[in-house]
Amino acid sequence: MPVFKPGNKICQYLTLWVLSETITGVQARILSPMYEKLRRHFEDRRQVSLLSDRCSAAISWQKVSMGDEKTFGARLAAGESLHVTGGPCPVSRFYARREEALAQLVWRANVSREAERRLARAPNGTRTYIGVHVRRTDYAEWLRDKIHGHLVSPAYLRCALRHARRTYPRPAFLVSSDDMAWCRTHIVGDDVMFVGSDASEAFDMATLGMCNHTIVTYGTFGYMSAFLAGGDVIVPTGYSKVEYSLVGHLRQARLNVTQLKDSDEC
């Protein structure tokens, strides 16, 4: 089965949608690889439609990236066709139109049922569901090369869970990761549930997206899970020389963001 990478795909789709809504005269379209991955897991409620492979092949595309979008309107008016590349994820813009975005991102019934089944396994008496996403494995290289950082230590997660236990009534922590073995070793407690699996990234994100609040590390999977969930977001700090860009987007969106150091001093 092709890798879904739901965080990336949702970011890319919503970026195109936001551009089409905010730049006069834009007709945004998605290409078939994204279309097929989205339709496998989400109902067909998207406002940005498919551009066929045949039509795409006939277009002379000019590659652009987010950050240059102030020039998009003039370039489109001049007759250019723009292909937005890279991993765009202007989260603050998504939050400004969150309800409209969520209306386009409705999980298919089989995905929703599995997520609800996982939540139902929470301890009796649970009142607050907190999604926890821990990105590890190959992300160490990205952190080192892009923001002069390193993977967070278990101390950050201990601190985050301690903070959540003090803040929210009777929480249960639903943990998903690309390194579940590491999580089972380092994230402990009777209120901790390991819901991540290799069965489907969509199941994992849908589960975290049904929670009340979210604890994240880095990576679009965690941040898009937090977007779907709404609520508060706990993020790490002190693990890089350059701040992770999506943290700034969360502040711009005026969310209740708690930053905790990557240490036991909390």
MOKAUR-V585291 format. One record per residue. N is the residue number from 1. RES is the residue in three letters. OMEGA is omega in radians with two decimals (* if undefined). BURIAL is # if it has 24 or more other ideal C-beta (glycine too) atoms within 12 Angstrom, else .. D_FIRST is the distance of its C-alpha to the first C-alpha in Angstrom with 1 decimal. Layout:
BEGIN
n = (N	N)
res = (RES	RES)
omega = (OMEGA	OMEGA)
burial = (BURIAL	BURIAL)
d_first = (D_FIRST	D_FIRST)
END
This chain:
BEGIN
n = (1	2	3	4	5	6	7	8	9	10	11	12	13	14	15	16	17	18	19	20	21	22	23	24	25	26	27	28	29	30	31	32	33	34	35	36	37	38	39	40	41	42	43	44	45	46	47	48	49	50	51	52	53	54	55	56	57	58	59	60	61	62	63	64	65	66	67	68	69	70	71	72	73	74	75	76	77	78	79	80	81	82	83	84	85	86	87	88	89	90	91	92	93	94	95	96	97	98	99	100	101	102	103	104	105	106	107	108	109	110	111	112	113	114	115	116	117	118	119	120	121	122	123	124	125	126	127	128	129	130	131	132	133	134	135	136	137	138	139	140	141	142	143	144	145	146	147	148	149	150	151	152	153	154	155	156	157	158	159	160	161	162	163	164	165	166	167	168	169	170	171	172	173	174	175	176	177	178	179	180	181	182	183	184	185	186	187	188	189	190	191	192	193	194	195	196	197	198	199	200	201	202	203	204	205	206	207	208	209	210	211	212	213	214	215	216	217	218	219	220	221	222	223	224	225	226	227	228	229	230	231	232	233	234	235	236	237	238	239	240	241	242	243	244	245	246	247	248	249	250	251	252	253	254	255	256	257	258	259	260	261	262	263	264	265	266)
res = (MET	PRO	VAL	PHE	LYS	PRO	GLY	ASN	LYS	ILE	CYS	GLN	TYR	LEU	THR	LEU	TRP	VAL	LEU	SER	GLU	THR	ILE	THR	GLY	VAL	GLN	ALA	ARG	ILE	LEU	SER	PRO	MET	TYR	GLU	LYS	LEU	ARG	ARG	HIS	PHE	GLU	ASP	ARG	ARG	GLN	VAL	SER	LEU	LEU	SER	ASP	ARG	CYS	SER	ALA	ALA	ILE	SER	TRP	GLN	LYS	VAL	SER	MET	GLY	ASP	GLU	LYS	THR	PHE	GLY	ALA	ARG	LEU	ALA	ALA	GLY	GLU	SER	LEU	HIS	VAL	THR	GLY	GLY	PRO	CYS	PRO	VAL	SER	ARG	PHE	TYR	ALA	ARG	ARG	GLU	GLU	ALA	LEU	ALA	GLN	LEU	VAL	TRP	ARG	ALA	ASN	VAL	SER	ARG	GLU	ALA	GLU	ARG	ARG	LEU	ALA	ARG	ALA	PRO	ASN	GLY	THR	ARG	THR	TYR	ILE	GLY	VAL	HIS	VAL	ARG	ARG	THR	ASP	TYR	ALA	GLU	TRP	LEU	ARG	ASP	LYS	ILE	HIS	GLY	HIS	LEU	VAL	SER	PRO	ALA	TYR	LEU	ARG	CYS	ALA	LEU	ARG	HIS	ALA	ARG	ARG	THR	TYR	PRO	ARG	PRO	ALA	PHE	LEU	VAL	SER	SER	ASP	ASP	MET	ALA	TRP	CYS	ARG	THR	HIS	ILE	VAL	GLY	ASP	ASP	VAL	MET	PHE	VAL	GLY	SER	ASP	ALA	SER	GLU	ALA	PHE	ASP	MET	ALA	THR	LEU	GLY	MET	CYS	ASN	HIS	THR	ILE	VAL	THR	TYR	GLY	THR	PHE	GLY	TYR	MET	SER	ALA	PHE	LEU	ALA	GLY	GLY	ASP	VAL	ILE	VAL	PRO	THR	GLY	TYR	SER	LYS	VAL	GLU	TYR	SER	LEU	VAL	GLY	HIS	LEU	ARG	GLN	ALA	ARG	LEU	ASN	VAL	THR	GLN	LEU	LYS	ASP	SER	ASP	GLU	CYS)
omega = (3.14	3.09	-3.07	-3.04	-3.00	3.12	3.13	-3.06	3.12	3.09	-3.10	-3.13	-3.10	3.07	3.11	3.14	-3.14	3.11	-3.12	-3.12	-3.00	3.11	-3.08	3.05	-3.12	2.96	-3.11	3.08	3.04	-3.14	-2.97	3.13	3.10	-3.12	-3.10	-3.13	3.13	-3.06	3.11	-3.02	-3.12	3.04	-3.05	3.11	-3.05	-3.14	3.08	-3.00	-3.07	2.92	-3.05	3.11	-3.13	3.13	-3.13	-3.12	-3.10	-3.07	3.04	-3.04	2.97	-3.09	3.12	3.10	3.07	-2.98	3.09	-2.97	3.08	3.13	-3.02	-3.07	-3.12	-3.12	3.10	3.12	3.12	3.06	3.13	3.00	-2.98	3.10	-3.12	-3.05	3.11	-3.12	-3.08	3.12	3.12	-2.96	-3.10	3.10	3.13	-3.12	3.14	3.14	-2.97	-3.09	3.09	3.13	-3.11	3.13	3.13	-3.05	3.13	-3.12	3.02	-2.98	-3.10	3.11	3.14	-3.13	3.14	3.11	3.11	3.10	3.13	3.12	-3.11	3.12	-3.13	3.14	3.09	3.12	3.12	3.12	-3.11	3.13	-3.09	3.08	3.13	3.06	-3.11	3.13	-3.12	3.12	-3.01	-3.10	3.11	-3.14	3.13	-3.14	-3.12	-3.02	-3.01	-3.07	3.09	-3.08	-3.14	3.09	3.11	-3.13	3.05	-3.11	3.13	-3.10	3.04	-3.14	-3.11	3.13	3.11	3.11	-3.11	3.13	3.11	-2.95	-2.98	-3.12	3.03	-3.09	2.89	-3.08	-3.11	-2.94	3.03	-3.08	2.96	3.09	-3.05	3.12	3.10	-3.13	-3.13	3.11	-2.93	3.13	-2.99	3.08	3.11	-3.13	-3.12	3.10	3.13	-3.02	3.14	-3.13	3.06	-3.05	-3.09	3.03	3.12	3.10	-3.12	-3.11	3.12	3.12	3.13	-3.13	3.08	-3.12	3.13	-3.11	-3.04	2.95	-3.10	2.96	3.12	-3.11	-3.07	-3.14	-3.13	-3.09	3.07	3.00	3.10	3.10	3.13	-3.08	-2.94	3.09	-3.09	3.13	3.06	-3.07	3.13	2.99	3.10	-3.13	-3.10	3.09	3.13	-3.12	3.08	-2.93	-3.06	3.06	3.09	3.10	3.12	3.10	3.10	3.12	3.10	3.06	3.04	-3.07	3.06	3.10	-3.12	-3.13	3.05	3.13	3.12	-3.12	3.13	*)
burial = (.	.	.	#	#	#	#	#	#	#	#	#	#	#	#	#	#	#	#	#	.	.	#	.	.	#	.	#	#	#	#	.	.	#	#	.	#	#	#	#	#	#	.	.	.	#	#	#	#	#	#	.	.	.	.	.	.	.	.	.	.	.	.	#	.	#	.	.	#	.	.	#	.	.	.	.	.	.	.	.	.	#	#	#	.	.	#	#	#	#	#	#	#	#	#	.	.	#	.	.	#	#	.	#	#	.	#	.	.	.	#	#	.	#	#	.	.	#	#	.	.	#	.	.	.	#	.	#	#	#	#	#	#	#	#	#	.	.	#	#	.	.	#	.	.	.	.	.	#	#	#	#	#	#	.	#	#	#	#	#	#	#	#	#	#	.	.	#	.	.	#	#	#	#	#	#	#	#	#	#	.	#	#	.	.	#	#	.	#	.	#	#	#	#	#	#	.	.	.	#	#	#	#	#	#	#	#	#	#	#	#	#	#	#	#	#	#	#	#	#	#	#	#	#	#	#	#	#	#	#	#	#	#	#	#	#	#	#	#	#	.	.	.	#	#	#	#	.	#	#	.	.	#	.	#	.	#	#	#	#	.	#	.	.	.	#)
d_first = (0.0	3.8	6.5	8.6	11.9	13.8	17.2	17.1	15.8	18.5	21.1	20.5	20.7	23.7	25.4	25.4	26.6	29.4	30.5	30.8	32.9	35.1	35.9	38.1	37.0	33.3	30.8	27.4	24.3	20.6	18.7	15.9	13.0	14.2	15.1	11.9	10.3	13.6	14.1	11.0	12.7	16.3	19.0	20.4	23.3	22.7	25.9	24.4	23.3	21.2	22.8	21.9	20.9	24.3	26.2	24.5	25.3	28.9	29.4	30.9	29.1	30.8	28.6	29.7	28.8	29.7	33.2	34.6	34.1	37.8	38.0	35.3	37.7	40.3	37.8	36.3	39.9	40.7	38.1	35.3	31.6	29.8	26.2	25.7	23.7	22.9	21.9	24.5	25.0	28.6	28.2	31.9	31.6	28.8	31.0	33.9	32.1	29.9	30.7	29.9	26.6	25.6	26.6	23.7	21.1	21.2	18.3	17.3	19.3	16.7	15.8	19.6	20.6	18.4	19.9	23.3	23.0	22.4	25.4	27.5	27.4	29.5	33.0	35.7	37.6	34.9	36.0	33.8	30.1	29.1	25.5	25.2	22.6	23.0	21.3	21.9	20.5	20.2	22.1	25.3	25.6	25.0	27.7	30.1	29.8	29.7	31.9	33.6	32.2	30.6	28.3	30.3	32.0	32.0	35.3	33.7	31.6	34.7	36.7	34.2	34.1	37.9	38.3	36.2	38.1	41.3	40.3	38.4	39.6	37.9	34.5	31.3	28.8	25.1	23.3	19.8	19.0	16.9	19.7	20.4	22.8	24.9	25.1	26.2	28.9	30.2	29.8	32.1	33.9	34.3	32.9	29.6	26.4	23.1	20.4	17.5	14.7	11.4	10.3	9.7	11.4	12.5	14.4	16.0	17.2	18.5	20.4	22.0	22.7	24.8	27.0	30.5	30.4	28.1	28.5	26.5	26.6	25.1	21.9	20.8	18.6	21.9	24.0	21.9	21.8	25.6	25.8	24.3	26.5	29.7	32.4	33.4	31.4	32.3	31.5	32.7	35.3	37.1	34.2	34.4	37.2	35.6	34.5	30.8	30.8	29.0	31.9	34.3	32.4	32.6	36.3	36.8	35.2	37.9	35.7	37.0	35.5	36.7	36.5	37.0	37.8	35.7	38.5	40.1	42.9	42.0)
END
